[in-house]
Amino acid sequence: MHESVAEYVAEHPKMAGVLFTALLLLTQAAPAAAGALSSTAGP
């Protein structure tokens, strides 16, 4: 019933670009979100 990611992408080639874009956005957004949430106390 469950197919692998490779099989899914082979059947739906356009989804490879969508998955790549989603992963790229997540890798760019995670450090920005972590930086925005951290605060440093100082003068």
N, C-alpha and C positions, 0 to 999 in steps of 0.2 A: 504494500500500500504506500509506504513512504519511499519516495525516490530521493536519490542523492542530489546535492546542489549541482554537481556536474551534469547529471542527466537532465535536470530541470533547465539549466542554461542551454544545453544542447538542443532541447526542444523549443526553447523560447530565446533565440539569440538576442533580441532587443533588450531583454531583461538583464543581460550582462552589463550593459551600460548603465542601467538604472541602479543595479546593485553597486557598481563601482562608484557612481556618483554619491549614493547614500553613504557608503563607507568613507569616501573622501570628506564629505560634509561632517560626519561624526568625528573623524580624526581631527578636523580643524576646529570643531565647536567644543570638544571636551576640554582642551587646555584653556580656551577662552572663558568657558563657564567656571572652571576651577579658579582661574585668576580673578574673575569678577566676584566670586563668593568669598575669597580669602581677604582678610583685612589685617593691616599691621598697625599696631598702636605706636604712636611716636609723636614727636613735637610737630 
